[in-house]
């Protein structure tokens, strides 16, 4: 419920903590205290879950899709809890996608002040060294300021190339838009890292829990 509705219930005396009528401004721990609302005990919050998915192309990053398309959520629904994606990967992109049921954790990662570096592999056409330099020095995207990306040429053959890019903001379709601004055409895009977390050899379409070290690393950003 909303904060306002919760405060109304407390003022009306419908909330009790360990048998005592709750007062505005008091605190309680749902994992330790017995909290009752209108005589019914409040269930304990679910255990926090943090996981990563290797999202294939062709899946939208939503819980459900009005167009009937496959969703990334369908690939993690066997994790035992209802989890939500942290950020997005567009329909035609693949790679690392984080999920959690910890709202505070998700908000921290997505907040502009804390947004973590994201690493991508981009397969491009119409490549040239001049366009690579333009991309690596980009500080404005369609008139909006961005942090200059880190760009590394992995390999090139004629006008096709594989680039590794590290960006900070994570704006909508940012890598594709940056490449288009540099007159490069992205034919495939894969996210391989987010902060300290790396996709590694996780099979396509599969998920795994984050390790305690990975969770700690993301929370410490």
C-alpha angles and dihedrals in degrees: 000000000000121000090246092054091048091052090050090055091049092049090049090055094243095126122077129181117200089342096310125110108255122237129207110267096029121118133219136184112228089203093056109021131067106239119188128188115196089341096310120111115240112238117242114259115260119261111269114256127196121186144158128224130200095223116205124216114269096047123108120220098237136102090240135000126220090208093058095245122151114269131213088233090067089064094056102035090104091065090097098245138062106261132177132216119258103223123330147278114202123241096266097041126088140193140059118021123169124217131189144155091216104102095188091053092049093047091050093053093047098042111110090234093056104029107143128225113269123205122211139180112218125191107204142183129211091040125175134159089247092057090047090055091047090052095047092051096046113133099158128053116195089332096315123111117246135175109263107260125234107240128187127181107228095181141328137200116186108307095344122085145167114227133188113213131185115198132177111201103052095210119178109294088343100160093047091048092048091051092047090052088054089049093250121135116220112218097173133012127192129177109216103170145028117185107311093342120100128193092223116166097331105146119249112271094015132111137204135186117261114252119246088251092054092048091048091048093053093044091051094058 
